[in-house]
Amino acid sequence: MMGLASTLSSEKQVQLDIMIQLGFRTLQMSRRINRSRCCVKNYFRDPMTHGSEKYTGRPRILNYRDERSVGLLARAVHHHGKKKFQTVAELKDAVTEEWDKI
């Protein structure tokens, strides 16, 4: 697993800002501050969020509050009489009845 790269120091960020204003190319900037072109491009793309943590991973479908209410609903339906539902319609009716209570 790869680690995160170190962020640019504030001095190098200022140098890059000046070089960007002067119209330097990415390769020239990377050679002057001894960093990769990719690092310079990433800073150039969005200097305001450089160095901040980026969200990675799959977005959640349900937030914590929704997960909790689904759990409460499932428990309530389970305790609804502790009977097995014969049809999907019976299950839907029980879910609707318990959902209205929540």
GIKASUL-V909744 format. One record per residue. N is the residue number from 1. OMEGA is omega in degrees with one decimal (999 if undefined). NEAR is the number of other C-alpha atoms within 10 Angstrom. Layout:
BEGIN
n->N omega->OMEGA near->NEAR
n->N omega->OMEGA near->NEAR
END
This chain:
BEGIN
n->1 omega->-177.5 near->3
n->2 omega->176.4 near->4
n->3 omega->178.5 near->5
n->4 omega->177.5 near->7
n->5 omega->178.4 near->8
n->6 omega->-179.1 near->8
n->7 omega->177.8 near->13
n->8 omega->176.0 near->17
n->9 omega->-179.1 near->10
n->10 omega->178.2 near->9
n->11 omega->-179.2 near->10
n->12 omega->176.2 near->15
n->13 omega->177.8 near->18
n->14 omega->178.1 near->12
n->15 omega->179.3 near->14
n->16 omega->178.9 near->23
n->17 omega->179.6 near->15
n->18 omega->-179.0 near->12
n->19 omega->177.1 near->16
n->20 omega->178.9 near->14
n->21 omega->179.7 near->8
n->22 omega->175.7 near->9
n->23 omega->177.7 near->10
n->24 omega->174.2 near->13
n->25 omega->-178.5 near->12
n->26 omega->-179.2 near->19
n->27 omega->178.7 near->14
n->28 omega->-179.8 near->12
n->29 omega->-177.6 near->20
n->30 omega->178.8 near->18
n->31 omega->-178.5 near->12
n->32 omega->-177.9 near->13
n->33 omega->178.2 near->15
n->34 omega->174.8 near->11
n->35 omega->-177.0 near->14
n->36 omega->176.0 near->14
n->37 omega->178.9 near->16
n->38 omega->178.6 near->12
n->39 omega->179.8 near->17
n->40 omega->179.5 near->22
n->41 omega->178.8 near->15
n->42 omega->177.6 near->13
n->43 omega->-178.6 near->19
n->44 omega->-178.0 near->16
n->45 omega->-177.4 near->11
n->46 omega->-175.6 near->9
n->47 omega->-177.1 near->14
n->48 omega->-177.4 near->9
n->49 omega->-179.4 near->11
n->50 omega->178.1 near->16
n->51 omega->178.1 near->13
n->52 omega->-177.6 near->8
n->53 omega->178.7 near->8
n->54 omega->179.3 near->8
n->55 omega->176.2 near->7
n->56 omega->177.6 near->6
n->57 omega->-177.7 near->6
n->58 omega->178.5 near->6
n->59 omega->-179.0 near->8
n->60 omega->177.5 near->7
n->61 omega->179.0 near->8
n->62 omega->173.2 near->10
n->63 omega->-174.8 near->9
n->64 omega->-178.4 near->10
n->65 omega->178.4 near->9
n->66 omega->178.5 near->11
n->67 omega->-179.4 near->12
n->68 omega->-178.9 near->12
n->69 omega->176.4 near->13
n->70 omega->177.4 near->14
n->71 omega->177.2 near->12
n->72 omega->179.8 near->15
n->73 omega->-179.3 near->21
n->74 omega->178.3 near->15
n->75 omega->-179.4 near->12
n->76 omega->179.2 near->19
n->77 omega->179.3 near->21
n->78 omega->-179.3 near->14
n->79 omega->-175.3 near->10
n->80 omega->-178.1 near->14
n->81 omega->179.8 near->9
n->82 omega->177.0 near->9
n->83 omega->175.8 near->9
n->84 omega->-179.7 near->10
n->85 omega->-177.3 near->11
n->86 omega->-178.6 near->8
n->87 omega->176.6 near->8
n->88 omega->179.9 near->9
n->89 omega->177.5 near->10
n->90 omega->178.2 near->12
n->91 omega->179.1 near->14
n->92 omega->179.1 near->13
n->93 omega->179.6 near->12
n->94 omega->178.5 near->18
n->95 omega->179.9 near->17
n->96 omega->-179.4 near->13
n->97 omega->-179.5 near->15
n->98 omega->179.5 near->17
n->99 omega->179.4 near->16
n->100 omega->177.6 near->8
n->101 omega->-178.2 near->8
n->102 omega->999 near->9
END
